[in-house]
Amino acid sequence: MDSEANVILDFARAIFDAQPFTQFLAAELVSASREAVTIRLPIRREILQQHGFVNGGAISYLADNAITFAGGIALNCDALTSEFKVNYLRPAKGTALIARAAVRSSGRRQAVCQCDIFVEDAEDKPVAVAQGTVVPVG
């Protein structure tokens, strides 16, 4: 890993580790680079809905957080999601969810990112797709 990649990953980990809600959900930052951000969320009983599938709110959290990290890295600053949309494709059940986000367009004031969410070990069957716009804080 080159020095820029290490700086990006260290920066992302510091922000990730400072998020109380992320810690509550036990999410893990798997990777962060200029190309993509990957977040893993273990599937626990506490994030399931009444039918035994992952609650849509947990899936939305993954999309929002992965999109914000990808956009913040592209903008080279601390960032916030200004809007996002998620499409749920199929119910999620398994041991963990993976969210992988990448920037599709970036300028000085905003980055538009897309995110695929899938059950670990079933990357060919996404459970949701999302798109969002990220802006600098302040």
N, C-alpha and C positions, 0 to 999 in steps of 0.2 A: 504494500500500500504506500503510495507516495505521500509527501508531507501535506499537500493540499487536502487529500482525501482524509488524512488523520485529523486535520484541523476541522473539517466539516463534520466528521463523525463525533469528535469531542464536543463541538459546539452543540450539535443536535442532542447528544446524550445529556449534557448539562441542563438544557431546557426540558427534555423529556423527564428527567429525574426530579425536576422541580414542580411537576404537575400532580397535585394531590389526587385528582380524579383518576388519572392514569395509574397512579400507585394503588388506589382503591380497587381498580379493575384488574390489576396485576398484568398489565400489558407490557410487552417487551419491544424495544427498538432493536430490530434485527440488523438493519443496515440503513445508511444514509449517505447519499452521494449526489453529485450534480445530475446524475442520470435517473435515479429513483430512490424512493424511501420505502422501506418494508417494516411493517409493525405486525407483531403476533399477539393474539389475545387468546389465552387458554379458555376453553369453554367450561364453565362451572355452573352448578345448579342455580346460583344467584343471578345469572344473566339469561335464564331461560324464561319463555312465556308458558302459558298453561298447557300447550300441546307438546312441550318438550323441545321446541326449536329455539334458537337464539333470538332474543328480543330484538326488534328493529332498532331500538335505541342504542344497543351495543354495536350493531352494524354501522349505524350513523356515526357513532363516536369514532370508530375506526376510519371511516371515510374522511371525516372532518379533520382528524389529527394527521393522517397521512398526507392529505392534500395541503394542509397548512405547512407541514415540514418541507414538502417538496417545493412549494411556492416560496417559503422563507429562504431556502437555500438558493433558489434562482434569483431572488431579489437581494440576496446577501444582507439580510437584516432580520430582526425580530418581526414577526408577522402575525396577522389574524385572517381568518376566513371571513370575507364579506358576504358571500353567498355560496350555497351549494345545493345540489340536487342529487338524490339517490334513487335508483331504480332497483327494487328487490326482484330478483329473478327466480329464486327457489328457496325453500326453507333450509336453514343451516343446522346441521347436526354433526357432531364429531368430537374431536379432542381439542382442536384449536382453529381459530380463524386467522387468515393472513390477509393483510391489506398492502397492496403495492401501488404507489402513486408516482406519477411522472408529470413533468411540465409539458404542456402542449404549445404554449405561447407565453412569452415573458417580455415585459418592457421595464421602464423605470418605476412605474406606479402600481403595476399589478401583474400577477401571473395567473394563467388559467391552467388548471391541472386536472388530470383524470386519474381515477382510482378503480382498480379491480379488487374485489374481496372474494375470497374463496376459502373452502375448508382445506386445512392442511392436507397435503397428499392428494388433492383433487383439483389441481390448478386448471384443468381443462373444463371444469364445471363451475363457473363463477356463481356465487349466491347473490351478488349485487355489483352494480357499477355506479360510479358517481363522478360528477364533475363539479368543480368549484373555482371561485375566484379568490385570490389571496392578495392582501394589501399590506404595506408596512404599518407597524404600530405607530400611532400618533400622527 
